[in-house]
Amino acid sequence: MSLRNCDIAILGGGLAGGLVALALKQARPELSIILVEQTDNIGGHHVWSFFGTDIGKAGRQLLDGMIVAAWPDYTVKFPQFERRLNTSYYSITSARFDRIVRERLAADAIVTGVRALACSATTATLSDGTRIEAGAVIDARGLRHVGDLTGGWQKFVGRRFRLQAPHGLDAPIVKDATVEQIDGYRFVYSLPFAADEIFVEDTYYADGPALDVAAIRTRIDEYVATQGWQVAEVLDEEQGVLPVVAGGDFGAFWRSSGGNVARAGVRAGLFQAVTSYSLPEAVKYALALARQQDLSGEALAQFSEAWSRKHWKQSAYLRALSALLFAGAEPHLRYRVLERFYSLRHGLIERFYAGRSTTLDKARILAGKPPLPITRALGVLTGLGARPKHLSHPGTRT
């Protein structure tokens, strides 16, 4: 068994773990950091996107060099209408993320192809026999137990294509819900990375976590064909299963995902309850953690739990919306909830994604002619009607 020592050990080199490492290195260059990732790539195979109004100046500095594409606006499509929204939109790829993390951390700070088997607040044991002793351990290995939460799942397969001819898009299509509604609310997401390069993702808001990758690949290929795009080459593929949380017992969730150890990312429950959107939360958390004066294992464990509990409390309204989506709407009609949402004022939509909805915004989202039967919606919100089901583990690493 070999022994390594460091100030901070981060287990999990996905988006959350990588950003924590970069934020710490930016704020405290003298720190020795070890970042452990079980695959060969930091960030895996993913595309992360965010709206320009989601991230402040400090966050933009943390993400410097990672953005591979930017657009001044985006489009949504639903059966009843199509809308172009004047909000900037940005995308980061895991390939670029991997490169930036490796450039900014010391070469011996990154350990890939090795699993973290166990950890405490200050130690970690790896699958190659290495023992890490650190001032603090931060666990960012993704979901563990979700049985104490209720809601549904957002699951997706995305494929990046090089086309034989230009696709003709000048802005992302963030949601195309004119497609056949299968396995719950379904939409297709298209990012035009270059004139002849496009990323197409097929996404589902479903009751169960099962992901039929082969079937969804076929649907993506059919969608591409209906747009008149001819594929020259498949450049990359991503897939994932993320929770859409409608309720649950946060205390039990926290206890089940580890002991007195600092956590980050989805392991800490840090994602948007309706959209499963994690990048803005990952940025805010990484910057806040890096500002802590006491970086001991005990102090960071207390910080991460307090931060996550506050996030849970502030997300109560969003969990109510998720409950309406999953318990209030029939699966094939869930798109109507989002269709109505995207008909609301532009500023309200921006604030919703940025996590800054006002009291008036919250009332406006629920007011007016509802897309759900009013008695059913009230029953869900008051606890007298059908409730979302408890989540079962997806069985896949996201």
C-alpha positions as CSV (number, residue, x, y, z in Angstrom):
1,M,0.0,0.0,0.0
2,S,1.3,3.4,-1.0
3,L,0.6,6.6,1.0
4,R,0.0,10.1,-0.3
5,N,-0.5,13.3,1.7
6,C,-2.2,16.5,0.6
7,D,-4.2,19.5,1.9
8,I,-7.4,18.6,0.0
9,A,-8.5,15.3,-1.6
10,I,-11.4,15.5,-4.0
11,L,-13.1,12.2,-4.9
12,G,-14.9,12.4,-8.3
13,G,-13.6,14.4,-11.3
14,G,-16.9,15.3,-12.8
15,L,-18.1,18.9,-13.2
16,A,-18.6,19.6,-9.4
17,G,-15.3,18.0,-8.3
18,G,-13.3,19.6,-11.1
19,L,-14.7,23.1,-10.3
20,V,-14.0,22.7,-6.6
21,A,-10.4,21.8,-7.4
22,L,-10.1,24.9,-9.8
23,A,-11.7,27.3,-7.3
24,L,-9.4,26.1,-4.5
25,K,-6.3,26.4,-6.6
26,Q,-7.4,29.9,-7.8
27,A,-8.1,31.2,-4.3
28,R,-5.2,29.3,-2.5
29,P,-2.4,28.5,-5.0
30,E,-0.3,27.1,-2.2
31,L,-2.7,24.2,-1.5
32,S,-1.7,20.7,-2.5
33,I,-4.7,19.0,-4.1
34,I,-5.4,15.5,-5.3
35,L,-8.3,14.9,-7.7
36,V,-9.4,11.3,-8.1
37,E,-11.5,10.2,-11.0
38,Q,-12.4,6.6,-11.8
39,T,-12.5,7.0,-15.5
40,D,-9.7,8.2,-17.8
41,N,-11.3,11.6,-18.4
42,I,-12.0,14.5,-16.2
43,G,-15.7,15.4,-16.8
44,G,-16.5,12.2,-18.6
45,H,-18.4,12.7,-21.9
46,H,-20.8,15.5,-21.4
47,V,-22.0,18.9,-22.7
48,W,-23.0,21.4,-20.0
49,S,-24.8,24.6,-20.9
50,F,-26.0,27.7,-19.1
51,F,-27.8,31.0,-19.7
52,G,-25.8,34.2,-19.5
53,T,-27.9,35.4,-16.6
54,D,-27.1,32.4,-14.5
55,I,-23.4,33.1,-13.8
56,G,-21.9,36.3,-12.2
57,K,-18.4,37.8,-12.8
58,A,-16.6,35.5,-10.4
59,G,-18.2,32.5,-12.0
60,R,-17.2,33.6,-15.5
61,Q,-13.6,33.9,-14.3
62,L,-13.7,30.4,-12.9
63,L,-15.1,29.1,-16.2
64,D,-12.5,31.1,-18.3
65,G,-11.3,29.1,-21.2
66,M,-13.9,26.4,-20.9
67,I,-16.7,27.8,-23.2
68,V,-16.7,26.2,-26.6
69,A,-19.7,28.0,-28.1
70,A,-21.9,31.0,-27.3
71,W,-25.1,32.3,-28.9
72,P,-27.0,35.6,-28.3
73,D,-30.4,33.8,-28.1
74,Y,-32.2,30.5,-28.3
75,T,-35.4,28.9,-29.5
76,V,-38.1,26.7,-27.9
77,K,-40.8,24.8,-29.9
78,F,-44.1,23.4,-28.6
79,P,-47.2,22.1,-30.4
80,Q,-49.0,25.4,-30.0
81,F,-46.2,27.9,-30.5
82,E,-42.6,28.6,-31.2
83,R,-40.6,31.3,-29.4
84,R,-37.1,32.9,-29.7
85,L,-35.8,34.3,-26.4
86,N,-33.1,37.0,-26.3
87,T,-31.0,35.4,-23.5
88,S,-27.4,34.5,-24.2
89,Y,-26.5,30.8,-24.0
90,Y,-23.2,29.1,-23.5
91,S,-21.9,25.5,-23.8
92,I,-18.9,23.7,-22.2
93,T,-17.7,20.3,-23.4
94,S,-16.0,17.7,-21.2
95,A,-13.1,17.6,-23.6
96,R,-12.4,21.3,-23.0
97,F,-13.1,20.9,-19.3
98,D,-10.6,18.1,-19.1
99,R,-7.9,20.2,-20.8
100,I,-8.4,23.2,-18.6
101,V,-8.4,21.2,-15.3
102,R,-5.1,19.5,-16.4
103,E,-3.6,22.8,-17.4
104,R,-4.4,24.5,-14.1
105,L,-3.6,21.7,-11.7
106,A,-0.2,20.1,-11.1
107,A,0.5,17.0,-13.1
108,D,0.7,14.8,-9.9
109,A,-2.6,16.3,-8.6
110,I,-4.7,14.2,-11.0
111,V,-5.3,10.5,-10.5
112,T,-7.5,8.8,-13.2
113,G,-8.6,5.3,-13.8
114,V,-8.7,4.6,-10.1
115,R,-11.8,4.3,-7.9
116,A,-12.2,5.7,-4.4
117,L,-13.4,2.7,-2.3
118,A,-14.0,4.4,1.1
119,C,-13.4,7.7,2.8
120,S,-13.6,9.7,6.0
121,A,-13.3,13.4,6.6
122,T,-9.5,13.2,6.2
123,T,-8.7,9.9,4.5
124,A,-9.5,7.9,1.4
125,T,-8.7,4.4,0.2
126,L,-8.3,3.9,-3.6
127,S,-8.8,0.7,-5.6
128,D,-5.1,0.5,-6.5
129,G,-4.2,0.3,-2.8
130,T,-3.2,3.9,-2.3
131,R,-4.2,5.6,1.0
132,I,-4.6,9.3,0.9
133,E,-4.3,11.3,4.1
134,A,-5.5,14.9,3.7
135,G,-6.4,17.9,5.7
136,A,-9.9,17.4,4.2
137,V,-11.7,15.0,1.8
138,I,-14.5,16.2,-0.4
139,D,-16.8,13.6,-1.9
140,A,-18.1,14.5,-5.3
141,R,-18.7,11.0,-6.7
142,G,-22.3,11.5,-7.8
143,L,-25.5,10.0,-6.6
144,R,-25.5,7.3,-4.1
145,H,-28.9,6.7,-2.3
146,V,-32.1,8.5,-3.5
147,G,-34.7,6.3,-1.9
148,D,-35.5,9.1,0.6
149,L,-36.5,11.5,-2.2
150,T,-39.7,11.6,-4.3
151,G,-40.2,12.7,-7.9
152,G,-39.1,11.4,-11.2
153,W,-36.2,11.3,-13.6
154,Q,-34.7,13.4,-16.3
155,K,-32.8,11.0,-18.6
156,F,-31.1,11.6,-21.9
157,V,-28.9,10.5,-24.7
158,G,-27.0,13.1,-26.8
159,R,-25.0,12.6,-30.0
160,R,-22.6,15.0,-31.6
161,F,-22.5,14.9,-35.4
162,R,-20.4,16.2,-38.2
163,L,-22.8,16.7,-41.2
164,Q,-22.2,16.4,-44.9
165,A,-23.7,19.9,-45.4
166,P,-24.5,22.9,-43.2
167,H,-27.5,22.4,-40.9
168,G,-28.8,26.0,-41.3
169,L,-29.4,26.7,-37.6
170,D,-28.1,30.0,-36.2
171,A,-29.2,29.5,-32.6
172,P,-29.7,26.5,-30.2
173,I,-33.1,24.8,-30.0
174,V,-33.2,24.3,-26.2
175,K,-36.5,22.5,-26.3
176,D,-38.3,21.0,-29.3
177,A,-41.4,19.4,-27.7
178,T,-43.2,19.0,-31.1
179,V,-41.8,15.4,-31.2
180,E,-43.9,12.4,-30.2
181,Q,-44.4,12.3,-26.4
182,I,-42.9,9.0,-25.3
183,D,-42.1,7.9,-21.7
184,G,-43.3,11.1,-20.2
185,Y,-42.5,14.7,-21.3
186,R,-40.0,14.4,-24.2
187,F,-38.1,17.1,-26.0
188,V,-35.1,17.2,-28.4
189,Y,-32.3,19.7,-27.8
190,S,-30.0,20.9,-30.6
191,L,-26.7,22.9,-30.3
192,P,-25.1,24.1,-33.5
193,F,-21.4,24.0,-32.6
194,A,-20.3,24.8,-36.2
195,A,-21.9,25.2,-39.6
196,D,-21.6,21.5,-40.2
197,E,-21.5,20.2,-36.6
198,I,-24.4,19.7,-34.3
199,F,-25.2,18.2,-30.9
200,V,-28.6,16.6,-30.7
201,E,-29.9,15.3,-27.3
202,D,-33.2,13.4,-26.7
203,T,-34.5,14.0,-23.2
204,Y,-37.3,12.5,-21.1
205,Y,-39.1,13.5,-17.9
206,A,-40.1,10.0,-16.9
207,D,-41.4,8.1,-13.9
208,G,-38.7,5.5,-14.0
209,P,-34.9,5.7,-14.5
210,A,-34.5,2.9,-17.2
211,L,-32.6,4.3,-20.1
212,D,-32.9,2.4,-23.4
213,V,-29.9,3.8,-25.1
214,A,-30.3,1.9,-28.4
215,A,-33.9,3.0,-28.8
216,I,-33.1,6.6,-28.1
217,R,-30.2,6.6,-30.6
218,T,-32.6,5.4,-33.2
219,R,-35.0,8.3,-32.3
220,I,-32.2,10.8,-32.5
221,D,-31.2,9.5,-35.9
222,E,-34.8,9.7,-37.1
223,Y,-35.1,13.3,-35.8
224,V,-31.9,14.3,-37.6
225,A,-33.2,12.7,-40.8
226,T,-36.5,14.7,-40.5
227,Q,-34.5,17.9,-40.3
228,G,-32.9,17.0,-43.6
229,W,-29.4,16.7,-42.1
230,Q,-27.1,14.0,-43.4
231,V,-24.6,12.6,-41.0
232,A,-21.0,12.2,-42.1
233,E,-19.6,11.1,-38.7
234,V,-20.6,10.6,-35.1
235,L,-18.1,12.6,-33.0
236,D,-19.2,11.8,-29.5
237,E,-22.1,10.6,-27.3
238,E,-23.3,11.2,-23.8
239,Q,-26.0,9.7,-21.6
240,G,-27.3,10.3,-18.2
241,V,-30.1,9.8,-15.6
242,L,-30.7,12.6,-13.1
243,P,-33.3,13.1,-10.4
244,V,-36.2,15.6,-10.7
245,V,-37.0,16.0,-7.0
246,A,-40.5,16.7,-5.8
247,G,-40.0,16.1,-2.0
248,G,-38.6,13.8,0.5
249,D,-36.6,13.7,3.7
250,F,-33.4,15.7,3.3
251,G,-31.9,14.5,6.6
252,A,-32.3,10.9,5.7
253,F,-30.9,11.6,2.2
254,W,-27.8,13.3,3.7
255,R,-27.2,10.6,6.2
256,S,-27.5,7.9,3.5
257,S,-24.9,9.5,1.2
258,G,-22.0,9.4,3.6
259,G,-20.9,10.1,7.2
260,N,-19.3,13.3,8.5
261,V,-17.6,14.0,5.1
262,A,-17.7,17.2,3.0
263,R,-19.7,16.7,-0.2
264,A,-20.2,18.4,-3.6
265,G,-22.4,18.3,-6.6
266,V,-25.4,15.9,-6.9
267,R,-24.0,13.9,-4.0
268,A,-24.8,17.0,-1.9
269,G,-28.2,17.4,-3.6
270,L,-27.0,20.6,-5.4
271,F,-29.0,20.8,-8.6
272,Q,-32.2,22.6,-9.7
273,A,-35.2,20.5,-8.5
274,V,-37.2,20.9,-11.8
275,T,-34.5,20.9,-14.5
276,S,-31.8,18.9,-12.8
277,Y,-29.6,21.8,-13.9
278,S,-26.3,21.7,-12.0
279,L,-23.7,24.0,-13.5
280,P,-24.8,27.3,-11.8
281,E,-25.0,25.5,-8.4
282,A,-21.7,23.8,-9.0
283,V,-20.0,27.2,-9.7
284,K,-21.6,29.0,-6.7
285,Y,-20.7,26.2,-4.4
286,A,-17.1,25.9,-5.6
287,L,-16.5,29.6,-5.1
288,A,-18.1,29.6,-1.7
289,L,-16.1,26.6,-0.5
290,A,-12.9,28.2,-1.7
291,R,-13.6,31.3,0.4
292,Q,-13.7,29.3,3.6
293,Q,-10.8,30.1,6.0
294,D,-10.9,26.8,7.8
295,L,-10.3,24.0,5.3
296,S,-10.1,21.1,7.8
297,G,-12.2,18.0,7.2
298,E,-14.5,18.7,10.0
299,A,-15.1,22.4,9.0
300,L,-15.8,21.6,5.4
301,A,-18.1,18.8,6.3
302,Q,-20.1,21.2,8.4
303,F,-20.0,23.8,5.6
304,S,-21.2,21.4,3.0
305,E,-24.1,20.2,5.1
306,A,-25.2,23.7,6.0
307,W,-25.0,24.9,2.3
308,S,-26.9,21.9,1.1
309,R,-29.6,22.3,3.8
310,K,-30.0,25.9,2.8
311,H,-30.3,24.9,-0.9
312,W,-33.0,22.3,0.0
313,K,-35.0,24.9,2.0
314,Q,-34.8,27.5,-0.8
315,S,-35.9,24.9,-3.3
316,A,-39.3,24.2,-1.7
317,Y,-41.2,26.0,-4.4
318,L,-39.3,24.2,-7.2
319,R,-40.1,20.9,-5.6
320,A,-43.8,21.8,-5.6
321,L,-43.5,22.5,-9.3
322,S,-41.9,19.1,-9.8
323,A,-44.7,17.5,-7.8
324,L,-47.2,19.1,-10.1
325,L,-45.3,17.9,-13.1
326,F,-45.1,14.2,-12.0
327,A,-48.2,13.7,-9.9
328,G,-50.5,16.4,-11.4
329,A,-50.1,15.7,-15.1
330,E,-50.5,12.5,-17.2
331,P,-47.2,11.6,-18.7
332,H,-48.1,12.3,-22.3
333,L,-49.5,15.7,-21.3
334,R,-46.6,17.0,-19.2
335,Y,-45.4,19.1,-22.1
336,R,-48.3,21.4,-21.5
337,V,-46.9,22.5,-18.2
338,L,-43.6,23.7,-20.0
339,E,-45.5,25.0,-23.0
340,R,-47.4,27.4,-20.7
341,F,-44.3,28.3,-18.8
342,Y,-42.5,29.4,-21.9
343,S,-45.4,31.7,-22.9
344,L,-44.7,33.8,-19.8
345,R,-42.6,37.0,-19.6
346,H,-39.0,36.8,-20.7
347,G,-37.6,38.1,-17.4
348,L,-39.5,35.6,-15.4
349,I,-38.0,32.8,-17.4
350,E,-34.5,34.2,-16.9
351,R,-35.0,34.5,-13.2
352,F,-36.4,31.0,-12.9
353,Y,-33.3,29.4,-14.4
354,A,-31.0,31.6,-12.4
355,G,-32.7,30.7,-9.1
356,R,-33.9,34.2,-8.5
357,S,-37.6,33.9,-8.9
358,T,-39.5,36.7,-7.1
359,T,-42.7,36.2,-5.1
360,L,-44.6,37.7,-8.0
361,D,-42.9,35.3,-10.4
362,K,-43.9,32.3,-8.3
363,A,-47.5,33.4,-8.2
364,R,-47.6,34.1,-11.9
365,I,-46.3,30.6,-12.8
366,L,-49.2,29.1,-10.9
367,A,-51.8,31.7,-11.8
368,G,-54.1,32.0,-14.8
369,K,-55.5,29.2,-16.8
370,P,-53.7,26.1,-15.6
371,P,-52.5,23.3,-17.9
372,L,-53.6,20.8,-15.3
373,P,-57.1,20.1,-13.9
374,I,-57.4,22.6,-11.0
375,T,-58.7,20.0,-8.5
376,R,-55.8,17.7,-9.2
377,A,-53.2,20.5,-9.0
378,L,-54.6,21.7,-5.6
379,G,-54.7,18.1,-4.4
380,V,-51.0,17.7,-5.1
381,L,-50.0,21.0,-3.6
382,T,-52.0,20.4,-0.4
383,G,-51.0,16.8,0.0
384,L,-54.6,15.6,-0.5
385,G,-54.1,14.2,-4.0
386,A,-51.7,11.8,-5.7
387,R,-48.0,12.3,-4.6
388,P,-44.9,11.7,-6.5
389,K,-43.3,8.2,-6.0
390,H,-40.1,7.6,-4.1
391,L,-37.1,7.4,-6.4
392,S,-35.2,4.2,-7.0
393,H,-31.5,4.3,-7.8
394,P,-30.9,4.7,-11.6
395,G,-28.1,2.1,-11.5
396,T,-25.9,4.4,-13.7
397,R,-23.3,6.9,-12.9
398,T,-24.1,10.4,-14.1
